[in-house]
Amino acid sequence: KEHSVEVSVKNSGHSYTGASTKKDTLHLNMRSYQKHSSKGPIVCQQDDTTIDDALNNQPCKLALARNKPAVIHVGGGENWNMVYGNVKAYNEQQDTYMYHAVGGSAGSVSPMGWTWQGGLAGNMGGRMYGFGVDQVL
């Protein structure tokens, strides 16, 4: 504010208004941020009834309260193509298609930007599972 420099954040660059590529801004590009979805879904344990001090198991507690058996951790540098591909690969390793990610229909979109814009999931499980934004923990 002192130097009147605006900040712009680019998760995937998928912005019709150009908000992710504004000139004369301090530009933060998220593509090199950590990526976590390659680990696949984190299966939650029903018998674990305490939340650990570091809150590491809090997402699973919330998922179980919503009758969801697992969560997936998504990093700031990922897009939906990466998440969908990693969930699919995990399912294939397990020889089952038990897990699904509810997200956007354009794979180039970042889950972070998609969520902040309302998380509508018209094509990728939205009709079956509801809005993706309602699935965020």
C-alpha positions as CSV (number, residue, x, y, z in Angstrom):
1,K,0.0,0.0,0.0
2,E,2.9,2.3,0.8
3,H,4.2,2.0,-2.8
4,S,0.8,1.6,-4.5
5,V,1.7,-1.8,-6.0
6,E,-1.2,-4.1,-6.6
7,V,-0.7,-7.9,-6.2
8,S,-1.9,-10.3,-8.9
9,V,-2.0,-14.1,-8.3
10,K,-1.8,-16.6,-11.2
11,N,-2.8,-20.1,-10.3
12,S,-3.4,-21.4,-13.8
13,G,-3.8,-18.3,-16.0
14,H,-7.4,-19.3,-16.8
15,S,-9.0,-15.8,-16.4
16,Y,-11.2,-14.3,-19.0
17,T,-10.8,-10.9,-17.4
18,G,-7.1,-11.1,-17.4
19,A,-6.9,-10.8,-13.6
20,S,-4.0,-13.3,-13.5
21,T,-1.8,-11.4,-15.9
22,K,-2.3,-7.7,-15.0
23,K,0.5,-5.4,-15.8
24,D,2.2,-3.1,-13.3
25,T,1.5,-5.5,-10.4
26,L,3.6,-7.7,-8.1
27,H,2.9,-11.0,-9.8
28,L,2.8,-14.2,-7.8
29,N,2.8,-17.3,-10.0
30,M,1.7,-20.4,-8.1
31,R,2.9,-23.1,-10.6
32,S,6.0,-23.9,-8.5
33,Y,4.2,-24.2,-5.3
34,Q,3.9,-27.7,-3.7
35,K,1.8,-30.4,-5.4
36,H,0.2,-32.9,-3.1
37,S,-2.4,-34.8,-5.1
38,S,0.1,-37.2,-6.5
39,K,-0.1,-39.1,-3.2
40,G,-3.7,-39.9,-4.1
41,P,-6.7,-39.9,-1.7
42,I,-6.0,-40.1,2.0
43,V,-8.2,-42.8,3.4
44,C,-9.7,-41.8,6.7
45,Q,-9.7,-44.1,9.7
46,Q,-13.1,-44.5,11.3
47,D,-11.7,-45.7,14.7
48,D,-9.5,-42.6,15.3
49,T,-11.6,-40.5,17.5
50,T,-9.2,-37.8,18.7
51,I,-7.8,-34.8,16.8
52,D,-4.0,-34.7,17.1
53,D,-2.3,-31.6,18.5
54,A,-0.9,-30.5,15.1
55,L,-4.5,-30.9,13.6
56,N,-3.1,-33.1,10.8
57,N,-6.1,-35.4,11.0
58,Q,-8.7,-32.6,11.1
59,P,-9.6,-32.9,7.4
60,C,-10.4,-36.6,7.9
61,K,-12.5,-35.8,10.9
62,L,-14.6,-33.4,8.9
63,A,-14.8,-35.8,5.9
64,L,-16.0,-38.6,8.2
65,A,-18.6,-36.3,9.7
66,R,-19.9,-35.7,6.2
67,N,-19.9,-39.5,5.4
68,K,-16.9,-39.2,3.1
69,P,-14.3,-42.0,3.4
70,A,-11.3,-40.0,2.2
71,V,-9.8,-36.6,1.4
72,I,-7.3,-35.4,-1.2
73,H,-4.7,-32.7,-0.4
74,V,-4.3,-30.3,-3.3
75,G,-1.4,-27.8,-3.5
76,G,-1.4,-24.3,-4.8
77,G,0.5,-25.2,-8.0
78,E,-1.9,-27.9,-9.2
79,N,-4.7,-27.8,-11.8
80,W,-7.7,-30.1,-12.2
81,N,-5.9,-32.2,-14.9
82,M,-3.3,-33.1,-12.2
83,V,-5.9,-33.9,-9.5
84,Y,-8.1,-36.0,-11.8
85,G,-5.2,-37.9,-13.2
86,N,-3.8,-38.6,-9.7
87,V,-7.2,-39.8,-8.4
88,K,-7.6,-42.0,-11.5
89,A,-4.1,-43.5,-11.1
90,Y,-4.8,-44.2,-7.4
91,N,-8.1,-45.9,-8.3
92,E,-6.3,-48.0,-11.0
93,Q,-3.6,-49.1,-8.5
94,Q,-6.4,-50.2,-6.1
95,D,-8.2,-51.9,-9.0
96,T,-11.4,-50.0,-8.1
97,Y,-13.0,-46.7,-8.9
98,M,-14.0,-45.9,-5.4
99,Y,-12.8,-42.2,-5.3
100,H,-13.9,-39.2,-7.3
101,A,-12.9,-35.6,-7.3
102,V,-15.6,-33.1,-7.7
103,G,-14.2,-30.2,-9.7
104,G,-14.3,-28.0,-12.8
105,S,-14.8,-29.2,-16.4
106,A,-11.7,-27.4,-17.7
107,G,-8.6,-29.3,-16.6
108,S,-6.4,-26.2,-17.0
109,V,-8.3,-24.4,-14.1
110,S,-6.7,-24.4,-10.7
111,P,-8.8,-25.8,-7.9
112,M,-7.9,-22.7,-5.8
113,G,-9.2,-20.2,-8.3
114,W,-12.2,-22.4,-9.2
115,T,-13.2,-22.7,-5.5
116,W,-13.0,-18.9,-5.0
117,Q,-15.3,-18.4,-8.0
118,G,-18.0,-20.6,-6.4
119,G,-16.9,-24.1,-7.3
120,L,-19.6,-25.0,-9.7
121,A,-19.2,-28.6,-11.0
122,G,-21.6,-29.0,-13.9
123,N,-19.6,-31.7,-15.7
124,M,-17.4,-33.5,-13.3
125,G,-19.6,-35.1,-10.7
126,G,-21.5,-32.0,-9.7
127,R,-24.9,-33.4,-10.6
128,M,-24.2,-36.5,-8.5
129,Y,-22.2,-35.0,-5.6
130,G,-23.3,-31.3,-5.5
131,F,-21.2,-28.2,-5.8
132,G,-17.5,-28.8,-5.5
133,V,-17.1,-25.8,-3.2
134,D,-19.4,-27.7,-0.7
135,Q,-16.8,-30.5,-0.7
136,V,-13.8,-28.3,0.4
137,L,-12.6,-29.0,3.9
